[in-house]
Amino acid sequence: LDALDVYQLLSDTNGEDLTGSLIQSNKPVSVFSGGACLNVPVSRAACDHIIEQMPPMDTYGSSFFLVPLALRRARDLLRVLARDDNTTVLIDGVQVALLNARENFETILVSTDTHEIETSKPCLVAQYNQGTSADGVQTDPFQMLIPPAEQFLDTYTLTTPAAVPVSF
């Protein structure tokens, strides 16, 4: 590829999941993952366009905190993608999977409480909102990547801009 060129990789089978595909480059690139009409989970109607920019594998982490999505009665879907072989995945202290490199574990969480995800080696974690048919709440499916606790800062500064009068 030359600068600003794009390469699009698509599955040749409808519904085929390319999670765990390894992308390598000799220069910096951006990788986006998603689809035009995805149901979350596959058995739930109400597809939507879902896309996220994937972080580099050297930014994966081992400690994650999930907060349930507000107003949803259905539980969230969780996906954990392993970077390395023999990666143990724990949810709230209970081992739920042993993964090899680029394998993923997916589950619908067992409660609407907060959850702690711990992995023995670096992973990527995504949380998904289920479609409306999961609980009748008007919402579309979406995906969000959960930043690992290793990337949290010790302090944060929040600022609020001064109020600006608005005339109509």
N, C-alpha and C positions, 0 to 999 in steps of 0.2 A: 504494500500500500504506500501511496505517497501522502504527504501532509493533507489533512482534511478529507481523505478518502474514507469510505464506509464499506464494511463487509458485513452482510447480514447472513446469519446461519439460522436456518429453519429446520424443524423436524420434517421428515417426509411422511410421517404418519400423524393423522389428526389426534391430538391428545398426548402424543409422545412427550415425555419430560426429559429435558436436557440438563437437569440439575446435576452438577458435578463435572460437567465438561471442563476440560483443562484448556485454558487459552494462554498461549505463550507468545511473546513478542520481543524483538531485539531493541525496540524503542518504546517510549511510553504510549499507551493507548487507553481509551475508555471502553469499558465493557458494560452493556446494558442487558438486563435479563427480563423476560416477561412474555406477554402474549396479548393479542387483540381481543380475545373473548374467552376469559378463564372463569370457570366455576370453582368456588371455594366452599367445601371440598368439591371434588368432581361430581359427587352425587347431588349437589344443591344447585337449583336453577338460579338464574340472575347473573349471567356472565358480565364481565366488565374488562376494560383495558387495564392491565396491571403491568407496571414497569418500574424497575429500580436500577440505579447504577451500582454495580458491584465494586466493593472495595478490594484493594490488593490483598493477597493472602497473608502478607506480613503484618497486616493490621487486625487479623482475627484475634479472638480472645478466649478466655476460659471461664469467665464469670459473667452472668447476665441476669437481669431482673426484669420480669414481665409484669405489667400492670394490665388488668382486664380492660377491654374497651368499654367506655361509658355507655350506659343505656341498653347494652346488649344483654339479653337473657341467655343466649346461646354461648357456649364456651368458645374460646379462640383456638385456632389451629396453629400449631407450632411446627417449625421445621429447623433441624440442626444439621449442618453440613460440615463434615470432618475434613481437616486439612491433611492429617497424618494417619497412618495405620494404627490400629489398636487404641482407638480413642474411646474412652468410657464416657457415657452421657448420664448425668444424674438430674432428676427433677425433684426439687425439695428433698434432696438427700437420698433418694431411691434410684438405684441404677435401672435405666430403661433401655439402654442400647450399648452395644460395642460395635464401633464403626471402623472401617478402613478408609484410606484416603479417598476423598470425593464421593463417599457414600453418604446418604442422608437418612435421618430418622424423622418421621412425621407422625404427629398425634394430635387429637383434639384434647385439650387439657381437661382434667377431671373435675375442676371446680372453677368458679368465677372469682377465686381469691388471687392474690399476687403469687408469683412463683419465682423461685431461684433456680437457674439452670447452671450447672457446673460441668465442665468437661476436663478430662485429664490432659488434653492437648488442644491447641488452638482450633476454634470452630467459627463458623458464621451462623448466626441465628436470625430467623425471620418469623414474624408474627403476622397472621392473616385474619382479616375480618371475614366472617362467613356471609353469604348472600342472605337476602330477606327471607327466603324460605326456611332458614334455620330456626327462626323464632318469631317471624311476623313483623319485626322492627324494620321500617323502611330504610334500607341501606344497601349499598353496592359492595361487593367484595373488594378488598385491597390488601396490599402487602406492605409491611414496613420492616426494615432491618433494625435490629436491636444492637445498639453500641455496647461493646463489652465494658465492664466496670474498670478494666485496666486503662481505658481511655478517659475516665472521669478525671477532673481536676480537683485539687484540694480546696480551691476557692473559686467563686464566680462573682462577677460584678454585673449587676443589672442596672440599666439606666432607663429613664423615661423622658422622652422629649418634652420640652415646655409646651404648654397648651397654645395653640395658634387659633385666633378667632376666625370663624368661617362665616362669610356672608352669603346669603342666597338671594 
